[in-house]
Amino acid sequence: GETRKHDNLALGIPGKADTIVDRPGFALGYIEKHEQPAWVIYRMTREEATIKAAKRSDKFRPDPEIPTGSATLADYRRSGYDRGHLAPAADMAFSVQTMADSFFMSNMSPQKPAFNRGIWKELEALVRYFAITERKIVVVTGPILPKEKTVTIGANRVTVPTHYYKVIFDLTPPRKMIGFILPNEGSDEPLAAFAVTVDTVEKATGLNFFSRVPKEEQERLERTISTKAWKGL
């Protein structure tokens, strides 16, 4: 299919990073101190959300494009935490390449099993549903990284985040945005309980999403949310 090499970052780079890796399926901003990205960004169309060209590869491996070295499998082994995908494998199933790329360790963050396999998975499924119902979306996701490392795993001291965020921008008029902040733990709450404005996510992360969107529109969309406007929420 078409290569999307450079449209991941077309609406702006969400924040500073030690290394930015832009692959066909998604781009990420890697933070060496925390051994994970501060942000992962990608577009998803209805077609990509429905094509299943690749089976889950499960070939977790270090990322050769991180000059300082990414986290390793050993960091997560027996840690009690899952290798939590940030760009979900299921969102990258539209090509064998993008599916394989989603298993680089640079795309992982230490997630509690009850979170990764529970509410986070539910949110990932909801985002895919948004791609189908809204036709074309941009997704930004990542951990909320602490200023100082507290809980870490492995020899590389991979930071264990307390919270994760997702930001979704519906590109089909009337355009809209929504954010989510979830604690790194299992939850039975409905996803709507975690919905926040994009402004709220920016304050919590220090990132600046969609900086290339005209300022007036950007500010209006980031300031307000309507959970009713998103089918499935």
Buried (B, 14 or more C-beta within 10 A) or exposed (E): EEEBEEBBBEBBBBBEBBBBBBBBBBBBBBBBEBBBBBBBBBBBBBEBBEEEBBEEBEEBBBBEBBEEBBBBEEBBEEBEBBBBBBBBBBBBBBBEBBBBBBBBBBBBBBBBEBBBBBBBBBBBBBBBBBBBBBBBBBBBBBBBBBEEBEBBBBEBBBBBBBBBBBBBBBBEEEEBBBBBBBBBEBBEEEBEEBBBBBBBBBEBBEBBBBEEBEEEEBEEBBEEBEEEEBEEB
